[in-house]
Amino acid sequence: MSNPPASDASRPATYYHLARAVLYREYLIFVRYPANAIGGIVIGLIFFGFLFYGGRLLAGQAFTDSIEGLVVGYFLWSLSVGAYSSISNDIGSEVQWGTLERHVMTPFGFAPVALLKGVAKVVRTFLTSGVLLAVMLLVTGSTLQLHLFTVVVIAGLSIVSVLGLGFAAGGIAVLYKRIGNWLNLLQFGFVGLISAPAFDLGWAKLLPLAHGSALLQQAMVDGVRLWEFDVRALALLVGVAVGYLGLGYVVFRAATRRARRLGVLGDY
């Protein structure tokens, strides 16, 4: 007589279950605390309003002629900040709450849990940044070429490198604890990275966001579709994304291993 099939509760958890749980957790946070999400959009619009109206007041028509580029750049910056803070700030919060060791003791390991939590927050950031983009287009009266597949692929690959930076920053936060101000300072550096294509520096393509910013400008302003880009340009975008994500992962693992050796993993 054969044994009855094991119930779902007795089966070992897989990465599918982990991803589903993390995404559902992010959905619950979004639904239960909508004021926080709305507040983020409002703050983003206030900053954009300062840039838009202040730039138009100072530069006049010259600024208005380049407004599409500003909208695209600000859209990518909002995505980048969300991707970076999704890992670095989340790990910092886990350290403060004293729940960090729970993630370390999971059968999946700390790094996969942190990465999936970051991806879940990036999905939410895409939604909020999409709303922000729509309002910016209404405020400025500008038009962009919004081919959804192209925009999502290029913007997604662009911010993967930022996830790598968030991983590295999160590992440093685990090791040195109270460095939130320094981690937040890096977010303003994203402005320079996104603006790098305007300086036409060849080596800047190897930096996070720089090459992706140039391709996203072509996609959203000039209407270039994904399959119309040069293969080498797309290969470089993928290479930069994978390279920085891998580098951030290595730094994260090294920092967390050192924190465990020093016995400061659960300290704050």
C-alpha positions in Angstrom: 0.0 0.0 0.0 1.5 3.3 -1.1 2.0 6.2 1.3 -0.3 9.2 0.9 1.1 12.2 -0.8 2.8 14.7 1.5 0.8 17.8 2.2 2.1 21.2 1.1 3.0 22.0 4.7 5.4 19.1 4.9 7.2 19.9 1.6 10.4 21.8 1.8 10.1 25.5 0.8 11.5 26.5 -2.6 12.7 29.7 -4.1 9.3 30.0 -5.7 7.6 30.0 -2.3 10.2 32.5 -1.1 9.5 34.8 -4.0 5.8 34.5 -3.6 6.0 35.3 0.1 8.2 38.3 -0.4 6.0 39.7 -3.2 2.9 39.2 -1.1 4.5 40.9 1.9 5.4 43.9 -0.3 1.8 44.0 -1.6 0.4 43.9 2.0 2.7 46.8 3.0 1.6 48.8 0.0 -2.1 48.1 0.6 -2.1 48.7 4.4 0.0 51.8 4.3 -1.0 53.6 1.1 -0.3 57.0 2.7 3.4 56.2 2.7 3.4 55.4 -1.0 1.4 58.5 -1.8 3.7 60.6 0.3 6.7 59.3 -1.7 5.0 60.3 -5.0 4.1 63.8 -3.6 7.7 64.4 -2.3 9.1 63.3 -5.7 6.7 65.7 -7.5 7.7 68.5 -5.2 11.4 68.0 -6.0 10.6 67.8 -9.7 8.5 71.0 -9.4 11.6 72.8 -8.0 13.7 71.6 -10.9 11.1 72.4 -13.6 9.9 75.8 -12.5 13.2 76.9 -11.2 15.0 75.9 -14.4 12.4 77.5 -16.6 12.7 80.7 -14.6 16.5 80.8 -14.8 17.1 79.4 -18.3 13.8 80.2 -20.1 13.3 78.6 -23.6 16.6 76.8 -23.5 15.5 74.8 -20.6 12.0 74.2 -22.0 13.6 72.7 -25.2 15.3 70.0 -23.2 12.5 69.2 -20.8 11.9 65.7 -22.2 15.5 64.8 -21.2 14.9 66.1 -17.7 11.7 64.0 -17.4 13.4 60.8 -18.5 16.4 61.5 -16.3 14.2 62.2 -13.2 12.2 59.0 -13.9 15.3 56.9 -14.0 16.6 58.7 -10.8 13.4 57.8 -9.0 13.8 54.2 -10.0 17.4 54.2 -9.0 16.8 55.6 -5.6 14.0 53.0 -5.0 16.3 50.1 -6.2 19.2 51.3 -4.1 17.3 52.0 -0.9 15.3 48.7 -1.3 18.3 46.8 -0.1 20.6 49.2 1.7 17.9 50.8 3.9 16.0 47.6 4.4 19.0 45.8 5.7 19.7 48.9 7.9 16.2 48.6 9.3 16.6 44.9 10.0 19.8 45.7 12.0 17.9 48.3 14.1 14.9 46.0 14.7 17.1 43.1 15.7 15.5 40.8 13.1 18.6 40.4 11.0 19.7 37.0 12.4 16.3 35.5 11.3 17.2 36.1 7.7 20.7 34.6 8.2 19.2 31.4 9.7 16.8 30.8 6.8 17.5 27.7 4.7 17.9 30.0 1.7 20.6 32.2 3.1 20.7 35.9 3.8 21.7 37.1 0.4 18.9 35.5 -1.7 16.3 36.8 0.8 17.7 40.3 0.6 17.9 40.2 -3.2 14.3 39.0 -3.6 13.1 41.6 -1.1 15.0 44.2 -3.2 13.3 42.9 -6.4 9.9 43.1 -4.8 10.5 46.7 -3.9 11.7 47.5 -7.4 8.4 46.2 -8.8 6.6 48.5 -6.5 9.0 51.3 -7.4 8.2 50.8 -11.1 4.5 51.3 -10.3 5.0 54.5 -8.2 7.5 55.9 -10.7 5.1 55.2 -13.5 2.5 57.4 -11.7 5.2 60.0 -11.2 6.1 59.9 -14.9 2.4 60.4 -15.9 2.0 63.4 -13.6 5.3 64.9 -14.9 4.1 64.7 -18.5 0.9 66.4 -17.5 2.7 69.2 -15.7 5.2 69.9 -18.4 2.9 69.2 -21.3 5.7 67.2 -23.0 5.3 63.9 -24.9 7.5 60.8 -24.8 7.6 57.5 -26.8 6.4 55.0 -24.1 6.9 51.6 -25.7 6.3 49.6 -22.5 8.5 46.6 -23.3 11.5 48.7 -24.4 11.2 51.0 -21.4 10.9 48.2 -18.8 13.8 46.2 -20.2 16.2 49.1 -20.5 15.2 50.7 -17.2 15.2 47.4 -15.5 18.7 46.5 -16.7 19.9 50.0 -15.8 18.9 49.7 -12.2 20.2 46.2 -11.7 23.6 47.8 -11.3 22.2 50.0 -8.6 20.9 46.9 -6.9 24.5 45.8 -6.8 25.5 49.0 -5.1 22.6 48.5 -2.6 24.0 45.0 -1.9 27.5 46.4 -1.2 26.0 49.2 1.0 23.9 46.8 2.9 26.9 44.6 3.6 28.8 47.6 4.9 25.7 48.5 7.1 25.8 45.0 8.6 29.4 45.4 9.5 29.6 49.1 10.6 25.9 49.6 11.7 25.2 53.4 11.9 26.3 54.7 8.5 22.8 55.7 7.2 23.8 59.2 6.4 26.7 58.1 4.2 24.5 55.5 2.4 21.9 58.2 1.7 24.6 60.5 0.3 25.3 58.1 -2.5 21.7 58.7 -3.9 22.7 62.2 -5.0 25.6 60.7 -6.9 23.1 59.0 -9.1 22.3 62.4 -10.6 25.9 62.6 -11.9 25.8 59.1 -13.2 22.5 59.7 -15.1 23.9 62.9 -16.5 27.2 61.3 -17.6 26.1 60.7 -21.2 25.8 64.5 -21.7 29.6 64.8 -21.2 30.3 62.2 -23.9 33.0 60.4 -21.9 33.6 56.9 -23.4 34.8 55.4 -20.1 31.6 56.6 -18.3 29.7 53.8 -20.1 31.2 51.4 -17.6 29.7 53.2 -14.6 26.3 52.3 -13.2 23.3 54.0 -14.8 25.4 56.0 -17.3 25.0 53.8 -20.4 21.4 52.8 -19.4 20.5 56.5 -19.1 21.7 57.2 -22.7 19.8 54.2 -24.1 16.6 55.2 -22.1 16.8 58.7 -23.5 17.0 57.3 -27.0 14.0 55.0 -26.3 11.7 57.5 -24.7 12.7 60.7 -26.5 13.6 59.4 -30.0 11.3 56.4 -30.0 14.0 53.8 -30.6 12.7 50.3 -30.0 14.7 47.6 -28.2 15.4 45.6 -31.4 16.6 48.7 -33.1 19.5 49.3 -30.8 23.0 48.1 -31.7 23.7 44.6 -30.3 27.0 45.8 -28.7 25.2 48.6 -26.9 22.7 46.1 -25.4 25.5 43.7 -24.5 27.3 46.4 -22.7 24.2 47.3 -20.8 23.7 43.7 -19.7 27.4 43.3 -18.9 27.5 46.4 -16.6 24.3 45.2 -14.9 25.6 41.7 -14.2 29.1 43.0 -13.3 28.0 45.5 -10.6 25.4 43.1 -9.2 28.0 40.4 -8.9 30.5 42.8 -7.4 27.9 44.0 -4.9 27.1 40.4 -4.0 30.7 39.6 -3.4 31.1 42.6 -1.1 27.9 41.7 0.7 29.0 38.2 1.4 32.5 39.3 2.5 31.1 41.9 4.9 28.5 39.6 6.4 31.1 36.8 6.9 33.4 39.2 8.6 30.5 40.4 10.8 29.9 36.8 11.9 33.5 36.2 12.6 33.7 39.3 14.8 30.4 38.4 16.5 28.7 41.7 15.6 26.0 40.4 13.3 23.2 41.0 15.8 24.7 44.0 17.4 23.5 47.6 16.9 
